[in-house]
Each structure stands twice: as structure tokens, then as C-alpha cells.
Amino acid sequence: MYKKVFDFFIATDMEAGSFYPTTAGNIALLIIIVLLFVTLLALSGGKKELSAKQLAFSAVAMTLAVITSIFTVYDLPFGGSITLFRMFFICLIGYLYGTKVGIITGVAYGVLDFILKPYAITLIQPLLDYPIAFGCLGLAGVFSKSRYGIIKGYILGVAGRYICHVITGIIYFYEYAGGKNVVVYSLSYNASYIVPEAILTLLILLIPAVRQALGVVKKMALEGSAS
């Protein structure tokens, strides 16, 4: 019975040793992400709940991240790609609204990214490579009130995502190291697509006019907020 349920939601490629969600699986994942998002919002209550404006900005950021992920600069053979500022849009939410909202947005985007482009070789690996890795981009919120916060936050968020992918590379993709030291292989492989995008983004963020424009965006995003 359990196998029938599993096969209904997950397709198995025995030759590649991979798992892929079926149509029913994708629908279930979509329902899960909605429920997860709603649950996280409910748990984020207390004195400050997420406002309609925060949800709207988060939705726009996720949409822009999806669009920029489609137009990749380069796709690596074993996963990972250089995109046009995809990570920035998730980090931006952390910079605008803080770590909690940033992580929630990153986790939601990570699940969405898995739905759109699923790749899994175990049932655990996707958790690290998708919701947890992209959730780490929300750590940009640590510097939301700091000078040059968007730059420092972006570096921290990207570093968090990078560490997640390095871990999965060591644990789950060691066979691709080809006899090389698996730690060095994972560090270099994941840096090959994360670092170029990060450097390009940082070069743009170093332009004073860009930071001034982001400052205006932040004032708009926080307008009417009690904080």
C-alpha cells in the first residue's frame, strides 16, 4: 500500500537513481507550499504579523526570482546554474523586512523552485538544496538596519546557500568527484556557479546610485509600518 502511495506521488528513475514528482506529486507539493507558507505566517504572529504589503513584496520578489532563473547564463552538468540576480531578489526581502520574513520567503521560493525544476537523488537531499538553501538567503535580514546592509546581508545570505550546496555535494554527489578530494570538489563545483553571480551582483550593488534607489524602495516597503 505504501509503495502504491509513493509511486502515485513520486516517479523513480532506476537507471539514474533519481526521484521526480509526478503530476499528482507536483500538485501535492504546491498544496504543501501554500499550507507551509500559511502556517509560517500564523506562527510568525505575536506583536507583528506579516502585513499585506510584506506579502505583496515577497510575492513580487519570488516572481522576479522565477523569471530570472529561467534566463540562465550557464547551466552546469550536475546541477546549479548562473542566473541573472535570482539570489538578490530573495535577499532583498530580508533586507527590507528582516530575517524572519526573508527566511519564510526563501523557503517558499525554494519549494517553488523544486516544483518548477525538480531534481532529487534521495528524499533528504532536496530539502537542503531547495527550501533550506534558499531559506538561508533570508539571512540577509541580519543586516537590515545596518549601513551597507544590503551588501553585507547579500554576502551572508549567499554564503548560507553555498554551505548548504557544499554539504549536499559532499554527502550525495561524491561519485562525481572522479577520485578527487570530495570536499575540495564540492567547494569548487558549487563556487563555480554561485560566486560569479554573487560577484556580478555585488559590483552592481557597489554603485552608489543603485544603493540610493534601494533605499527609496525600502522607504516605500516600510511606509505605514509601526517599526
N, C-alpha and C positions, 0 to 999 in steps of 0.2 A: 504493500500500500504506500509506504513512504517513498519507494522508488518511483511509483506512478506519479505521485505528487511532485517529486523532484523533477522528473522528466517533463512534466507539464509546464513548469516554470523555467527550467534550465536545460539547454541543449549542450550535449557533450561531444567534443571533437576528440575521439580517442587517439587519432594519429598525432595530433598536435598537443594532446594532453591539456586542452583548454575547456573552459566553461563559458557559454554565452546565453544570455537570457532569450527566451522565446518571445513571441508577441505577447502572450499572457504574462510572461516574466517582466517585460517592459512596462506593461500596464500596472502590474503589481508594484514595480519599483516607483512608478510615477505616483501611485497612491501612497506609498511609503514616504516618499519625499514630502508630499503635501502634509501628511499626518505628522511627520517628523518636524517640519517647519512650524506647524501649528502648536505642537507640543512644546517645542523650544520657546516659542513666543509666550506660551502660557506659563512656563517655568521661569521665564525672564521677568515675571511680574514684580511685586514689591512696590516701591515708590515710583519707579519709572518703567512703564511698559512701552513697547515699540509703538511709535506713532504711525499714522498713515503716511506721513512724509518719509519716515525712515524706510517703511516697506516699499514705497514708490522708488526711492533712490536705490535701494537694494535690488529691486526688480530690474531697473534700468541698467545697473552695473552688471548683473548676471546676463542680461540680454546682449550687452556690448561684449562681454567676455565670450559668449557663444559665437557671436558674429566674427570676432577676431580670431577665434580658434578655427573657424572654417578656412580662413585665408592664411594658411601656414606658409612660412618662409622655407622651412625644410622639415621633412619627416624622417626620423631615424628608423632604422630597420627593426629594432627590437622594442619599439615604444618610445614615446617622447617626441616633441616637436618644438621648433622655434616658431612662436606666433608673434603677432603684432600687438604687444601690450596687454595680452589677456590677463596676466597676473596683476597688472596695475589696477584694473577696474575693481578687483576684489579687495586689494589692499586699500584702495581709495575709501571704501565703505568703513573700514576700520579707522582710517584717519579722520573721517567725518564724524562717526558716531561712537567710536571706542571699540575695545577688544571684543566685548560680548556680541554686539551686532555684527562686527566684522567676521567673527568665527561662525556665527549662525549662517551668514550669507555665503561664506566659503564652503561650509559643509553642504549647504543646499546646492550650490553650484557644482561641487564635486560629484554628488549623486546624479545631478542632471547631466554632467559630462559623461558619466558612466553609461547612462541611458542612451545618450546620443552616439557614443563611440565605445562600446563595451569591450574590455579585454581582461580576461582573468584566467589564471592557470590554477588557482586554488580558490576556496571560498573566503579566505582571510586576506590574501594579497590585495584585492580591490579596495578593501577598507582603508589600507594605508595609502594606496596610490590615488584614491579619489577623495572621499569625504574628509579623511584626516589630513591628507597632504594639502588640499585646497583650503581646508579649515584653518591651517596654520598661517595662510596668507592674512587672515584676520588679526594676527598678532601685531599687524601694523598699528593697531589701535593703542598699543602700549605707549606710543609717542604722539598720540592725537593732540595733546596740548603742549607739545614741545616745539621749540624753534627748529626749523627744518624737519619737522615731524614726518612729513610725507616721505622724505628721503631716508631717514633713519628707520621709519616704520616699514618702508618697502624692502629695505635690506634685511630686516629681521623676518618679515613675512616670507620672503623668498628663501631665506636660509632655512626656515622651518620646513617649507615644502621640499627643499633639496635634501634635507636629512631623511625625510620620510621615504623618498625615492631611493636614496642610497641604501637604506635598511632593506627595502624590498629587493633591491638589486643583489645584495649580499645573500639574503636568505632564499629567494625564489628564482633568481636568474643567474646563479653562479655558473651554470653549464655553458653560458655564452662567453665566459672569461677566456676560454681557449687555452687553459694552462697557466694564464697569468694570475697574479695575486688578486683574489676576488674583491678585496676591499679597494685596492687601487683601481681595478677595473670599474667597479660601481661608482667610485668617486669621479673618475674621469668621464665615464659614459654619461652620467647624469649632468655633469658640469657642461658637457658639450652642447646641450640644448638650453639649459637654464641660464647659464652665465651670459651667453651672447644677448639673449633677450633682456636680461637684467641690466647689462652694461648700456645697451641702446636706450632703455627706459630711463636709467639714471642720467645719461647725458642730456636727455630732454628735460628731465626734472631740475637739472642744474641751471637751466636758462631762467633768469630772474622773472621774465615776463610770464613764463609758464607757472611758476610758483605763485605769482601775483594773481593769475587767473584762477588757480586752485583755491587761493584764499577767498576770492569772491564766491566761488562755488560753495565753500564751507560756510560762509555767512548766510547764503541762501538756504543751505541744508539745515542750518541751526536756527533760522529765523522763526520766532514764536516758541522756541524751546525754553523750558524753565531753567535749563542748565547754562 
